[in-house]
Amino acid sequence: MKKLVALVIFLLNGEVYAQKKAEKQVAHSPVIETVAELPIRPGNVAVSKTGRVFATIHSLGNRNIQMIEIKGKNSYIPYPSASYQKNEGPASDDVIDSPLGLLFDKKDRLWVIDMGQELGKTRLWCFDIQTNKVLRKITLPESIAPKGSFIQDLAIDAENDWAYMADISSPGIIALNLKTEKARRFGNVSELNAEDIDMVIDGKLIYFGGKPARVAIDPISLSSDANTLFFGAMNGRTWYKLDASLFRREADDSTIATSITKVGEKPISDGATTDQNGNHYFTNLTQHAISKLDIKGNLTNIIMDARLKWPDNAYLAPDGYIYIAVNQLNTTPAFTGGKDEGTPPYFIYRFRYNFK
């Protein structure tokens, strides 16, 4: 028992040391601004070229609404309209079920991945925000995305008309040709799996599904030329890349697997994005931070703030800000194994950053 207590104290002291070391990195941290205070958990946030702010509502929390547009600090409307929200009603092919990842492509079209947790099928939606109309709704075949999939993050290559999605449930990358709507699943490689690393937040070991969290591939992003796909596990400290052009050339899985290389270190993270210069930004779950992996391979925290209670995604907006959806996800029943321990409000924040 004494050895066990000593081990716990050692681990916690190590976490405190790491926290203090990280805090020194951000002595001149950017100022966080509140974009929205919400009574419901945002999933991901995305911002258009004209500054319109959109968010999915996380299905592990409240299911009263699925997607919103932010209209003010305490104001939002269902998007694209109330008629597309499932609310607590039955799922159908006509309404949004359980969306999470969303982003704007270079043509300012809004793409949303809908995991279909109740409907049982995954769909990729695309909206024209000028008309608030659906441009595309692509249903992934059951052979690619069977019921029970948790396909929650995406990257869009608007130049070549391809989409890439990450599945946590059966660790894999789904590549979708948007012209033909033909999809393929790439999996069965170790780099897609979770590493054997505990997630400890505020001194507490985080469980998921009744056991210490081991969440596989989660954040993905694309290089500015869309030829490189970056990815990593939530429970992982390694950021990888592969040659995305191989999907377009219909290379086999072994060839794609051979192209995987390590980019650098990352924190335990739920979201990531890559700027036009090749720098990567991660939500740092255990340190309430946003971390940057620069092109030289240096990993540092660019902002740390106790208010970042599970930063779910970080979005590089055209206005020069990084937007962050914060939702206390570790307090949902999926993590606690019991009641919802979240304390509203939940937030969308932003901070201005000089991208170099």
HELIX and SHEET records of a PDB file:
HELIX    1   1 LYS A    2  GLN A   25  1                                  24    
HELIX    2   2 ALA A   82  TYR A   84  5                                   3    
HELIX    3   3 SER A  190  LEU A  192  5                                   3    
HELIX    4   4 SER A  245  ARG A  248  1                                   4    
HELIX    5   5 ASP A  253  THR A  258  1                                   6    
HELIX    6   6 LEU A  329  THR A  331  5                                   3    
HELIX    7   7 PRO A  333  THR A  336  1                                   4    
SHEET    1   A 4 GLU A  33  LEU A  38  0                                        
SHEET    2   A 4 TYR A 346  ARG A 352 -1                                        
SHEET    3   A 4 TYR A 321  VAL A 326 -1                                        
SHEET    4   A 4 PRO A 311  LEU A 316 -1                                        
SHEET    1   B 4 PRO A  42  VAL A  47  0                                        
SHEET    2   B 4 VAL A  53  ILE A  57 -1                                        
SHEET    3   B 4 MET A  67  GLY A  72 -1                                        
SHEET    4   B 4 SER A  75  PRO A  78 -1                                        
SHEET    1   C 4 PRO A  99  PHE A 104  0                                        
SHEET    2   C 4 LEU A 110  ASP A 114 -1                                        
SHEET    3   C 4 ARG A 123  ASP A 128 -1                                        
SHEET    4   C 4 LYS A 133  THR A 139 -1                                        
SHEET    1   D 4 ILE A 151  ASP A 157  0                                        
SHEET    2   D 4 TRP A 162  ASP A 167 -1                                        
SHEET    3   D 4 GLY A 172  ASN A 177 -1                                        
SHEET    4   D 4 LYS A 182  GLY A 187 -1                                        
SHEET    1   E 2 VAL A 200  ILE A 201  0                                        
SHEET    2   E 2 LYS A 204  LEU A 205 -1                                        
SHEET    1   F 2 TYR A 207  PHE A 208  0                                        
SHEET    2   F 2 LYS A 211  PRO A 212 -1                                        
SHEET    1   G 4 ILE A 217  LEU A 222  0                                        
SHEET    2   G 4 THR A 228  ALA A 233 -1                                        
SHEET    3   G 4 THR A 238  ASP A 243 -1                                        
SHEET    4   G 4 THR A 261  GLU A 265 -1                                        
SHEET    1   H 4 ALA A 272  THR A 274  0                                        
SHEET    2   H 4 HIS A 280  ASN A 284 -1                                        
SHEET    3   H 4 ALA A 289  LEU A 293 -1                                        
SHEET    4   H 4 LEU A 299  MET A 304 -1                                        
END                                                                             
